[in-house]
Amino acid sequence: MHEIDIFGIPVPDAGPLFLTALAFHIAAGLTCVVCGAVAALSRKGSPRHLRFGRVYLWGLGVVFASMAVLSMIRWQENSHLFAIGSLAFTVGLVGYLYRRRRPYLHIGGMGLSYVALLTGFYVDNGHNLPIWDRLPAWSYWVLPSLLGLPVIARAIWRRLPGRRAAS
């Protein structure tokens, strides 16, 4: 299959539907990265946290839908990315649905969706990125979790009963 170069990253030329879905996928992915970080770093329950968290979830929905299209067109090459994207969307949706009733599930679900989002990006693109291209392929699968899981655990730990006043 022929490839085209977009910002230094080789992209399969799999037709106009693929490229259209990819454009939505990239825009939604960038939106998720920014809005997820802003929501995570904002005071919980604040208007900023709520607004950016909602935009993150909607962006994640677009990432999932566009990823499904991309995966259908190139299933053999993208089935693993479909699995990662399905996990990201599922745990993000669980995190959103439990935002009021179970704050630990909210933090865990939203945090894990962000980690999965980054994992999918690095698994697919890491070998084309500066610095990341020097790392072994397994690190694309592992590093987002190694960095993200302690942050998620700390956020949950701080919400445990009796910890709020101490933190």
Backbone as ProteinMPNN parsed JSONL, in Angstrom:
{"seq_chain_A": "MHEIDIFGIPVPDAGPLFLTALAFHIAAGLTCVVCGAVAALSRKGSPRHLRFGRVYLWGLGVVFASMAVLSMIRWQENSHLFAIGSLAFTVGLVGYLYRRRRPYLHIGGMGLSYVALLTGFYVDNGHNLPIWDRLPAWSYWVLPSLLGLPVIARAIWRRLPGRRAAS", "coords_chain_A": {"N_chain_A": [[0.843, -1.183, 0.0], [0.49, 2.213, -0.747], [2.036, 5.061, 0.793], [1.519, 8.263, 2.377], [2.992, 11.341, 3.439], [2.475, 12.97, 6.427], [3.09, 15.667, 8.285], [5.638, 14.62, 8.774], [5.103, 12.03, 9.479], [4.568, 8.838, 8.274], [1.648, 7.901, 6.564], [-0.827, 5.545, 5.786], [-2.104, 5.451, 2.492], [-5.098, 4.962, 2.231], [-7.394, 5.675, 0.97], [-10.105, 8.109, 0.528], [-12.109, 8.025, 2.579], [-10.743, 6.882, 4.719], [-8.737, 8.849, 5.142], [-10.331, 11.054, 5.803], [-11.6, 10.137, 8.15], [-9.284, 9.86, 9.648], [-8.478, 12.544, 9.913], [-10.524, 13.588, 11.574], [-10.026, 11.935, 13.743], [-7.434, 12.662, 14.587], [-7.836, 15.391, 15.29], [-9.759, 15.103, 17.341], [-8.303, 13.509, 19.108], [-6.171, 15.205, 19.874], [-7.696, 17.176, 21.124], [-8.671, 15.669, 23.28], [-6.271, 15.102, 24.674], [-5.465, 17.667, 25.572], [-7.811, 18.663, 26.92], [-8.307, 16.613, 28.759], [-6.031, 16.769, 30.385], [-6.325, 19.384, 31.435], [-8.775, 19.103, 32.825], [-8.021, 17.153, 34.717], [-6.137, 18.542, 36.187], [-7.566, 20.558, 37.313], [-9.547, 21.943, 40.003], [-11.538, 19.59, 41.571], [-14.912, 19.204, 40.71], [-15.222, 21.85, 40.091], [-16.365, 24.494, 37.862], [-14.609, 24.595, 35.655], [-13.345, 22.046, 35.716], [-15.581, 20.39, 35.263], [-16.487, 21.317, 32.727], [-14.24, 20.914, 30.994], [-13.904, 18.2, 31.401], [-16.265, 17.134, 30.315], [-15.941, 17.878, 27.613], [-13.671, 16.388, 27.094], [-14.741, 13.76, 27.305], [-16.634, 13.762, 25.178], [-14.85, 14.179, 23.076], [-13.396, 11.828, 23.32], [-15.348, 10.033, 22.54], [-15.529, 10.698, 19.808], [-12.933, 10.039, 19.035], [-13.086, 7.276, 19.469], [-15.157, 6.523, 17.639], [-14.065, 7.342, 15.162], [-11.746, 5.835, 15.207], [-12.852, 3.301, 15.034], [-13.796, 3.322, 12.405], [-11.358, 3.659, 11.015], [-10.122, 1.283, 11.785], [-11.835, -0.661, 10.703], [-11.361, -0.286, 8.0], [-8.676, -0.953, 7.777], [-8.252, -3.513, 9.13], [-6.479, -5.697, 9.699], [-4.044, -4.433, 10.219], [-4.751, -2.709, 12.271], [-6.203, -3.88, 14.367], [-5.31, -4.285, 17.008], [-5.184, -1.65, 17.869], [-7.852, -1.036, 17.827], [-8.705, -2.559, 19.986], [-7.366, -1.265, 22.123], [-8.52, 1.3, 21.9], [-11.209, 0.681, 22.339], [-11.098, -0.153, 24.992], [-10.247, 2.274, 26.176], [-12.457, 3.976, 25.655], [-14.521, 2.594, 26.957], [-13.721, 2.471, 29.732], [-13.546, 5.202, 30.18], [-16.199, 5.999, 29.827], [-17.404, 4.554, 31.92], [-16.111, 5.845, 34.049], [-17.204, 8.412, 33.758], [-19.958, 7.902, 34.123], [-20.029, 7.169, 36.799], [-19.399, 9.456, 38.158], [-20.628, 10.911, 40.241], [-21.573, 9.074, 42.135], [-19.566, 7.199, 42.815], [-16.647, 8.234, 43.491], [-14.077, 7.116, 43.288], [-14.214, 5.274, 41.223], [-14.775, 7.057, 39.222], [-12.414, 8.637, 39.078], [-10.536, 6.593, 38.563], [-11.585, 5.445, 36.168], [-11.649, 7.625, 34.318], [-8.971, 8.396, 34.423], [-7.648, 6.019, 33.6], [-8.671, 5.868, 31.02], [-7.393, 8.002, 29.817], [-4.72, 7.183, 29.993], [-4.875, 4.884, 28.354], [-5.572, 6.118, 25.942], [-3.213, 7.585, 25.38], [-1.46, 5.419, 25.247], [-2.39, 4.046, 22.96], [-1.794, 6.002, 21.039], [1.055, 6.13, 21.194], [1.781, 3.466, 20.658], [0.972, 3.277, 18.011], [2.345, 5.401, 16.782], [4.841, 5.862, 17.952], [7.305, 4.879, 16.931], [7.858, 6.707, 14.962], [8.424, 9.104, 16.129], [10.526, 11.701, 17.461], [13.027, 10.88, 19.865], [11.265, 8.929, 21.086], [11.515, 7.128, 19.014], [13.859, 5.87, 19.493], [13.434, 4.107, 21.467], [12.621, 0.768, 22.626], [10.031, -1.25, 21.073], [8.237, -2.398, 22.929], [8.143, -0.554, 24.959], [6.366, 1.428, 24.206], [3.952, 0.353, 24.819], [4.098, 0.146, 27.563], [5.185, 2.417, 28.978], [3.271, 4.677, 29.144], [1.483, 3.651, 31.074], [3.204, 3.144, 33.241], [3.843, 5.736, 33.959], [1.322, 6.948, 34.267], [-0.336, 5.365, 36.015], [0.66, 5.576, 38.751], [-0.011, 8.281, 39.213], [-2.794, 8.238, 39.016], [-3.343, 6.469, 41.146], [-2.427, 8.018, 43.288], [-4.234, 10.17, 43.161], [-6.628, 8.851, 43.792], [-5.964, 7.898, 46.333], [-5.766, 10.281, 47.753], [-8.43, 10.939, 47.95], [-9.518, 9.17, 49.718], [-11.377, 8.351, 52.678], [-10.638, 10.355, 55.488], [-8.2, 11.153, 54.485], [-8.441, 13.543, 53.164], [-8.193, 15.908, 54.731], [-5.552, 15.7, 55.433], [-4.133, 16.037, 53.106]], "CA_chain_A": [[0.0, 0.0, 0.0], [1.206, 3.473, -0.859], [1.959, 5.928, 1.975], [1.72, 9.699, 2.225], [3.68, 11.914, 4.596], [1.742, 14.05, 7.092], [3.916, 16.198, 9.383], [6.768, 13.736, 9.013], [4.641, 10.694, 9.865], [3.997, 8.135, 7.129], [0.246, 7.515, 6.751], [-1.284, 4.741, 4.649], [-3.043, 6.091, 1.579], [-6.146, 3.945, 2.147], [-8.587, 6.242, 0.37], [-10.638, 9.339, 1.113], [-12.812, 7.771, 3.841], [-9.694, 6.689, 5.72], [-8.093, 10.134, 5.437], [-11.319, 11.891, 6.49], [-11.704, 9.617, 9.516], [-8.02, 10.176, 10.31], [-8.491, 13.967, 10.271], [-11.363, 13.695, 12.775], [-9.334, 11.199, 14.806], [-6.325, 13.488, 15.078], [-8.393, 16.567, 15.969], [-10.384, 14.671, 18.593], [-7.237, 13.04, 19.997], [-5.509, 16.393, 20.439], [-8.663, 17.768, 22.059], [-8.67, 14.837, 24.489], [-5.017, 15.275, 25.416], [-5.499, 18.968, 26.24], [-8.949, 18.781, 27.852], [-8.109, 15.655, 29.848], [-5.029, 17.323, 31.304], [-6.912, 20.535, 32.13], [-9.751, 18.592, 33.784], [-7.313, 16.458, 35.799], [-5.387, 19.506, 36.995], [-8.502, 21.537, 37.869], [-10.209, 21.557, 41.249], [-12.639, 18.67, 41.315], [-16.24, 19.792, 40.88], [-15.249, 23.247, 39.645], [-16.891, 24.63, 36.501], [-13.553, 24.257, 34.692], [-13.212, 20.588, 35.715], [-16.773, 19.827, 34.629], [-16.526, 21.697, 31.315], [-13.185, 20.223, 30.258], [-14.178, 16.763, 31.495], [-17.3, 16.809, 29.315], [-15.334, 17.976, 26.279], [-12.806, 15.205, 26.994], [-15.548, 12.575, 27.035], [-17.144, 13.864, 23.811], [-13.697, 13.942, 22.204], [-13.094, 10.399, 23.379], [-16.348, 9.391, 21.69], [-15.128, 10.909, 18.411], [-11.742, 9.203, 18.846], [-13.545, 5.892, 19.364], [-15.898, 6.332, 16.386], [-13.141, 7.446, 14.028], [-10.857, 4.68, 15.292], [-13.603, 2.148, 14.534], [-13.77, 3.421, 10.939], [-9.981, 3.377, 10.591], [-9.856, -0.135, 12.017], [-12.592, -1.454, 9.726], [-10.701, -0.165, 6.696], [-7.367, -1.637, 7.852], [-8.395, -4.355, 10.321], [-5.295, -6.503, 9.983], [-3.001, -3.567, 10.782], [-5.243, -1.864, 13.363], [-7.073, -4.567, 15.334], [-4.799, -4.018, 18.355], [-5.572, -0.279, 18.206], [-9.28, -1.11, 18.124], [-8.812, -3.066, 21.361], [-6.951, -0.188, 23.029], [-9.536, 2.344, 21.824], [-12.422, 0.184, 22.998], [-10.828, -0.08, 26.431], [-10.226, 3.688, 26.567], [-13.812, 4.518, 25.654], [-15.317, 1.901, 27.975], [-13.391, 2.921, 31.093], [-13.91, 6.616, 30.252], [-17.649, 6.058, 30.011], [-17.655, 4.114, 33.296], [-15.691, 6.949, 34.909], [-18.186, 9.493, 33.663], [-21.236, 7.479, 34.698], [-19.9, 7.076, 38.251], [-18.794, 10.704, 38.638], [-21.243, 11.389, 41.488], [-21.833, 7.997, 43.101], [-18.344, 6.51, 43.22], [-15.543, 9.069, 42.993], [-12.879, 6.321, 42.961], [-14.43, 4.754, 39.872], [-14.665, 8.207, 38.31], [-10.989, 8.948, 38.922], [-9.895, 5.46, 37.907], [-12.047, 5.3, 34.787], [-11.184, 8.732, 33.477], [-7.508, 8.317, 34.363], [-7.258, 4.889, 32.752], [-8.988, 6.173, 29.621], [-6.326, 8.896, 29.347], [-3.542, 6.33, 29.814], [-5.11, 4.066, 27.166], [-5.503, 7.024, 24.794], [-1.791, 7.831, 25.103], [-0.858, 4.146, 24.844], [-2.73, 3.842, 21.552], [-1.029, 6.945, 20.218], [2.468, 5.754, 21.129], [1.9, 2.178, 19.978], [0.815, 3.507, 16.58], [3.216, 6.444, 16.229], [6.099, 6.029, 18.679], [8.48, 4.607, 16.097], [8.074, 7.851, 14.062], [8.589, 10.321, 16.927], [11.861, 11.914, 18.034], [13.306, 10.291, 21.169], [10.512, 7.672, 21.183], [11.99, 6.207, 17.978], [15.046, 5.18, 20.018], [12.982, 3.167, 22.488], [12.11, -0.504, 22.09], [8.591, -1.233, 20.805], [7.448, -2.74, 24.124], [8.017, 0.623, 25.832], [5.176, 2.184, 23.802], [2.835, -0.287, 25.524], [4.289, 0.145, 29.015], [5.52, 3.706, 29.591], [2.126, 5.48, 29.598], [0.956, 3.079, 32.326], [4.179, 3.363, 34.318], [3.749, 7.133, 34.374], [-0.045, 7.328, 34.61], [-0.957, 4.626, 37.126], [0.947, 6.196, 40.054], [-0.765, 9.538, 39.328], [-4.176, 7.836, 39.298], [-3.367, 5.919, 42.508], [-2.292, 9.155, 44.215], [-5.498, 10.914, 43.155], [-7.596, 8.048, 44.55], [-5.49, 7.888, 47.726], [-6.105, 11.579, 48.358], [-9.882, 11.004, 48.15], [-9.942, 8.204, 50.718], [-11.85, 8.966, 53.932], [-9.591, 10.685, 56.443], [-7.018, 11.657, 53.79], [-8.707, 14.869, 52.599], [-7.635, 16.957, 55.587], [-4.109, 15.549, 55.501], [-3.449, 16.32, 51.839]], "C_chain_A": [[0.885, 1.242, 0.0], [1.013, 4.301, 0.422], [2.111, 7.376, 1.568], [2.346, 10.208, 3.516], [2.856, 13.073, 5.146], [2.536, 14.464, 8.324], [5.046, 15.249, 9.762], [6.391, 12.328, 9.425], [4.049, 10.018, 8.632], [2.593, 7.62, 7.457], [-0.173, 6.685, 5.544], [-2.276, 5.531, 3.789], [-4.146, 5.065, 1.288], [-7.458, 4.532, 1.645], [-9.142, 7.429, 1.126], [-11.391, 9.136, 2.423], [-11.812, 7.61, 4.977], [-9.087, 8.034, 6.114], [-9.046, 11.096, 6.143], [-11.465, 11.452, 7.939], [-10.438, 9.947, 10.301], [-7.96, 11.642, 10.742], [-9.345, 14.193, 11.531], [-10.663, 13.06, 13.971], [-8.213, 12.04, 15.431], [-6.85, 14.701, 15.847], [-8.999, 16.186, 17.314], [-9.328, 14.191, 19.591], [-6.499, 14.188, 20.654], [-6.41, 17.096, 21.449], [-8.668, 16.994, 23.368], [-7.415, 15.046, 25.329], [-5.047, 16.576, 26.214], [-6.599, 19.019, 27.302], [-8.834, 17.808, 29.016], [-7.11, 16.17, 30.871], [-5.596, 18.49, 32.097], [-7.912, 20.06, 33.177], [-9.055, 17.944, 34.979], [-6.612, 17.433, 36.736], [-6.274, 20.578, 37.616], [-9.108, 21.011, 39.161], [-11.441, 20.722, 40.928], [-13.977, 19.334, 41.632], [-16.349, 21.236, 40.436], [-15.853, 23.319, 38.241], [-15.86, 24.251, 35.431], [-13.397, 22.739, 34.574], [-14.383, 19.941, 34.964], [-16.788, 20.09, 33.124], [-15.474, 20.916, 30.514], [-13.354, 18.703, 30.317], [-15.23, 16.325, 30.484], [-16.737, 16.86, 27.9], [-14.404, 16.786, 26.052], [-13.626, 13.977, 26.613], [-16.133, 12.607, 25.625], [-16.018, 13.624, 22.801], [-13.323, 12.476, 22.161], [-14.092, 9.599, 22.544], [-16.007, 9.525, 20.215], [-13.877, 10.09, 18.096], [-12.162, 7.749, 18.639], [-14.241, 5.641, 18.022], [-14.958, 6.375, 15.179], [-12.167, 6.274, 14.019], [-11.556, 3.43, 14.782], [-13.613, 2.143, 13.003], [-12.382, 3.073, 10.415], [-9.659, 1.892, 10.722], [-10.61, -1.027, 11.04], [-11.895, -1.432, 8.362], [-9.393, -0.952, 6.672], [-7.325, -2.56, 9.072], [-7.114, -5.1, 10.666], [-4.196, -5.674, 10.645], [-3.451, -2.86, 12.063], [-6.064, -2.577, 14.421], [-6.61, -4.33, 16.776], [-5.156, -2.597, 18.804], [-7.066, -0.203, 18.5], [-9.487, -1.588, 19.565], [-8.449, -1.977, 22.375], [-8.018, 0.909, 23.061], [-10.839, 1.937, 22.487], [-12.271, 0.231, 24.513], [-10.889, 1.373, 26.906], [-11.636, 4.251, 26.663], [-14.661, 3.885, 26.752], [-15.001, 2.408, 29.372], [-13.673, 4.414, 31.259], [-15.396, 6.79, 30.497], [-18.035, 5.609, 31.42], [-17.28, 5.226, 34.268], [-16.678, 8.091, 34.91], [-19.491, 9.112, 34.357], [-21.201, 7.413, 36.226], [-19.348, 8.352, 38.876], [-19.367, 11.179, 39.961], [-21.333, 10.302, 42.552], [-20.58, 7.335, 43.647], [-17.129, 7.28, 42.706], [-14.293, 8.268, 42.626], [-13.003, 5.719, 41.577], [-14.346, 5.874, 38.841], [-13.191, 8.501, 38.024], [-10.288, 7.829, 38.159], [-10.293, 5.337, 36.449], [-11.531, 6.39, 33.875], [-9.656, 8.69, 33.325], [-7.031, 7.183, 33.466], [-7.586, 5.144, 31.284], [-7.904, 7.072, 29.019], [-5.048, 8.099, 29.078], [-3.697, 5.474, 28.555], [-5.038, 4.904, 25.888], [-4.048, 7.271, 24.399], [-1.091, 6.556, 24.654], [-1.143, 3.876, 23.365], [-1.94, 4.75, 20.632], [0.421, 6.484, 20.076], [2.677, 4.406, 20.447], [1.852, 2.389, 18.464], [1.892, 4.415, 16.001], [4.598, 6.556, 16.856], [7.337, 5.844, 17.833], [8.779, 5.738, 15.1], [8.401, 9.143, 14.802], [10.014, 10.459, 17.436], [11.912, 11.41, 19.471], [12.587, 8.945, 21.308], [11.013, 6.661, 20.156], [13.244, 5.457, 18.404], [14.681, 4.115, 21.05], [12.528, 1.855, 21.86], [10.585, -0.463, 21.982], [7.76, -1.532, 22.045], [7.236, -1.523, 25.018], [6.806, 1.474, 25.462], [3.941, 1.65, 24.528], [2.898, -0.026, 27.026], [4.46, 1.537, 29.634], [4.315, 4.563, 29.978], [1.522, 4.959, 30.906], [1.911, 3.307, 33.49], [4.134, 4.791, 34.842], [2.355, 7.474, 34.901], [-0.626, 6.638, 35.825], [-0.589, 5.182, 38.506], [0.193, 7.512, 40.272], [-2.225, 9.238, 39.676], [-4.291, 7.319, 40.73], [-3.268, 7.033, 43.542], [-3.591, 9.945, 44.307], [-6.573, 10.161, 43.941], [-7.238, 8.061, 46.029], [-5.891, 9.175, 48.448], [-7.59, 11.725, 48.64], [-10.385, 10.017, 49.206], [-10.408, 8.911, 51.996], [-10.689, 9.179, 54.899], [-8.342, 11.27, 55.795], [-7.204, 13.1, 53.339], [-8.053, 15.969, 53.424], [-6.112, 16.908, 55.611], [-3.408, 15.952, 54.212], [-3.579, 17.761, 51.415]], "O_chain_A": [[1.91, 1.288, 0.681], [-0.043, 4.246, 1.052], [2.74, 7.692, 0.557], [2.236, 9.568, 4.562], [2.571, 14.036, 4.435], [2.642, 13.706, 9.288], [5.367, 15.097, 10.941], [7.269, 11.509, 9.695], [3.134, 10.556, 8.01], [2.377, 6.986, 8.49], [0.092, 7.069, 4.405], [-3.174, 6.194, 4.31], [-4.138, 4.395, 0.255], [-8.521, 3.952, 1.867], [-8.704, 7.725, 2.238], [-11.321, 9.995, 3.302], [-12.013, 8.141, 6.069], [-8.942, 8.321, 7.302], [-8.615, 11.875, 6.993], [-11.456, 12.28, 8.851], [-10.509, 10.278, 11.484], [-7.448, 11.949, 11.819], [-8.929, 14.907, 12.443], [-10.708, 13.592, 15.08], [-8.076, 12.108, 16.652], [-6.361, 15.003, 16.936], [-8.777, 16.869, 18.314], [-9.451, 14.443, 20.79], [-6.228, 14.153, 21.854], [-5.95, 17.554, 22.494], [-8.669, 17.59, 24.444], [-7.492, 15.152, 26.553], [-4.695, 16.591, 27.393], [-6.341, 19.378, 28.45], [-9.219, 18.136, 30.138], [-7.314, 16.027, 32.077], [-5.375, 18.582, 33.305], [-7.906, 20.559, 34.302], [-9.453, 18.161, 36.124], [-6.505, 17.182, 37.937], [-5.785, 21.422, 38.368], [-9.176, 19.803, 39.389], [-12.276, 21.11, 40.111], [-14.148, 19.946, 42.687], [-17.446, 21.793, 40.404], [-15.856, 22.326, 37.513], [-16.212, 23.652, 34.414], [-13.325, 22.205, 33.467], [-14.185, 19.054, 34.134], [-17.07, 19.186, 32.337], [-15.788, 20.329, 29.478], [-12.982, 18.002, 29.375], [-15.102, 15.267, 29.868], [-17.023, 15.985, 27.082], [-14.352, 16.237, 24.952], [-13.252, 13.236, 25.704], [-16.132, 11.585, 24.94], [-16.216, 12.945, 21.794], [-12.976, 11.941, 21.108], [-13.727, 8.606, 21.915], [-16.175, 8.575, 19.45], [-13.77, 9.511, 17.015], [-11.656, 7.072, 17.744], [-13.947, 4.654, 17.347], [-15.052, 5.537, 14.283], [-11.801, 5.775, 12.955], [-10.918, 2.581, 14.159], [-13.458, 1.093, 12.379], [-12.246, 2.285, 9.479], [-8.995, 1.317, 9.859], [-10.077, -2.043, 10.594], [-11.851, -2.444, 7.662], [-9.046, -1.55, 5.653], [-6.467, -2.409, 9.943], [-6.712, -5.122, 11.83], [-3.498, -6.162, 11.534], [-2.609, -2.452, 12.862], [-6.588, -1.913, 15.315], [-7.443, -4.191, 17.672], [-5.403, -2.367, 19.987], [-7.499, 0.602, 19.326], [-10.349, -1.071, 20.275], [-9.15, -1.795, 23.37], [-8.378, 1.392, 24.135], [-11.498, 2.757, 23.126], [-13.2, 0.607, 25.227], [-11.514, 1.668, 27.925], [-11.975, 4.924, 27.636], [-15.439, 4.578, 27.408], [-15.915, 2.742, 30.126], [-14.005, 4.856, 32.359], [-15.803, 7.639, 31.291], [-18.901, 6.22, 32.046], [-18.028, 5.521, 35.2], [-16.957, 8.675, 35.957], [-20.061, 9.915, 35.096], [-22.233, 7.582, 36.876], [-18.876, 8.327, 40.013], [-18.648, 11.801, 40.742], [-21.185, 10.583, 43.741], [-20.538, 6.952, 44.816], [-16.638, 7.008, 41.611], [-13.529, 8.683, 41.754], [-12.024, 5.655, 40.833], [-13.895, 5.656, 37.716], [-12.78, 8.6, 36.868], [-9.535, 8.087, 37.22], [-9.437, 5.147, 35.585], [-11.032, 6.113, 32.784], [-9.123, 8.918, 32.239], [-6.114, 7.364, 32.664], [-6.861, 4.688, 30.399], [-7.542, 6.92, 27.852], [-4.376, 8.31, 28.068], [-2.754, 5.352, 27.773], [-4.507, 4.452, 24.873], [-3.694, 7.176, 23.224], [-0.225, 6.599, 23.78], [-0.239, 3.518, 22.61], [-1.471, 4.326, 19.575], [0.958, 6.45, 18.969], [3.66, 4.229, 19.727], [2.602, 1.754, 17.722], [2.311, 4.228, 14.859], [5.447, 7.28, 16.336], [8.317, 6.571, 17.995], [9.832, 5.734, 14.463], [8.632, 10.174, 14.169], [10.647, 9.468, 17.8], [10.928, 11.512, 20.203], [13.22, 7.934, 21.612], [10.945, 5.457, 20.399], [13.648, 4.503, 17.739], [15.527, 3.318, 21.455], [12.102, 1.826, 20.705], [9.927, 0.273, 22.717], [6.675, -0.97, 22.201], [6.254, -1.465, 25.757], [6.268, 2.176, 26.319], [3.005, 2.397, 24.815], [1.863, 0.017, 27.691], [3.926, 1.797, 30.712], [4.327, 5.14, 31.066], [1.098, 5.748, 31.75], [1.479, 3.626, 34.598], [4.361, 5.03, 36.028], [2.227, 8.212, 35.879], [-1.347, 7.268, 36.598], [-1.464, 5.254, 39.369], [-0.198, 7.82, 41.398], [-2.817, 9.903, 40.526], [-5.222, 7.682, 41.449], [-3.955, 6.993, 44.563], [-4.004, 10.345, 45.395], [-7.344, 10.776, 44.678], [-8.112, 8.216, 46.881], [-6.302, 9.149, 49.608], [-7.983, 12.541, 49.474], [-11.567, 10.035, 49.547], [-9.877, 9.965, 52.346], [-9.862, 8.289, 55.1], [-7.501, 11.834, 56.495], [-6.219, 13.814, 53.15], [-7.425, 16.869, 52.866], [-5.453, 17.933, 55.785], [-2.2, 16.189, 54.222], [-3.055, 18.147, 50.37]]}, "name": "protein", "num_of_chains": 1, "seq": "MHEIDIFGIPVPDAGPLFLTALAFHIAAGLTCVVCGAVAALSRKGSPRHLRFGRVYLWGLGVVFASMAVLSMIRWQENSHLFAIGSLAFTVGLVGYLYRRRRPYLHIGGMGLSYVALLTGFYVDNGHNLPIWDRLPAWSYWVLPSLLGLPVIARAIWRRLPGRRAAS"}
